[in-house]
């Protein structure tokens, strides 16, 4: 995370792996929506979703996130939710098209690259 991201405070990110079309279609469109609905969605979707929660300090070095073992073979979609940047929150970041995505948390956006 860049020093300017989230006014220099730690950021909470959640990586969500969906294992069914129902889970994929139920995912919210923004970080605040995810935070508001997370518990209900996890209860409703049960084993159709895995969540990896992260607290990212500012600034932070690059680090890897280990996803659940079944994510690689059974995951249909991978999303990242961040609840920062603006009061309205940040749109969900779809990581499914990327093989080894790198996220750069910045003051006004979240940049994704695939090295």
N, C-alpha and C positions, 0 to 999 in steps of 0.2 A: 504494500500500500504506500502510495505517495504521502509525504508529510502533510499535504494540503487536503487529503481525503478526509471527509467527515470532520472538518475543523481540527484535525490532529488527534482525535480520540479513536479508541478501538472500534472496530466494526464487527458486527455479528453477521456472518454469512451462513446460509444453510444450503447444502447440496442435497437435492432430492432426486432419487432414482425411482423411476416408475417402471413397474413390471406388467402393466396391463393397459389396454386402451382406456378403460374406465378411469384409471388413475391419471393417465396422461391428459384426458379431457377435463378432469376435475381441477387441474392446477390453476391457481389464481394468476392474475396478470401482473401484480406488483408485490414488492416486498411487504408493505404494510398489510395488504390483503392476506398474504401468506401467514404473517404473524398472527393476525386476527383469527384466521380459520384453521391454523395448523393442527391444533389438538382434535378438532372435529374431523378434519380430513384424515389424520392418522388413525383415528378410531374407526371411521367409516371404511377406509381402504385397507386397513390391517396389513396383511403380508404383501399387498400390491405396491407398497412404497417403502423405501428406506430413506432415512434422513441422517446426514452427517453435519453436525453443528460445529462451527468454528468461531473463535474470537480472534480477529486479526488486529494486532497492534499497529500503530503508526509511528514512524515508518516501520516497515517489516521487510525482511529478506524474502527471497523466493523460497517456497517450501512445497512439498508434495502432499496431496491429500489422498489417503487410502480409502477407496470405496469398498463397500461390502463385496465379498468374494463373488456372489452371484450376479453382481452388476454387469460384469463384462459379458457373461454368457446369456443372461436372461433380461437385462435391462432394455426397455424400449425407448426410454427418453431420460435425459439428465438435464436438470435445471438448477440454477443458482439463484437464490433470493438474497438480496441485500436490503436492509432497512435503513438506508441513509441517502445522502445527496440532496434531497429536497423534501419538504414536508409531505408532499404527495407520494414520496417513495420512489424507488427505482424499478423500472420494468424488469420482469423476469428475464434472465439470461439463459438462452437455450444452448447447452453444450453438446447436444447429441451429434451435430455434424462434425465435431472436432475429435481427432484421435488422441492428442495430448495437449489439451488447451492450457494456456497460461493466462491468468487474469491479472490485470493491472488496475488496482483501485485508485481512481484519480478524483480530483475535486468535483468535476462536473460529469464524469462518466465512468463506466467500467469497460475497459478495453479488453478484447479477447484476441489472442493470437494462437496459432497452431504452428509451432516451430518446424 
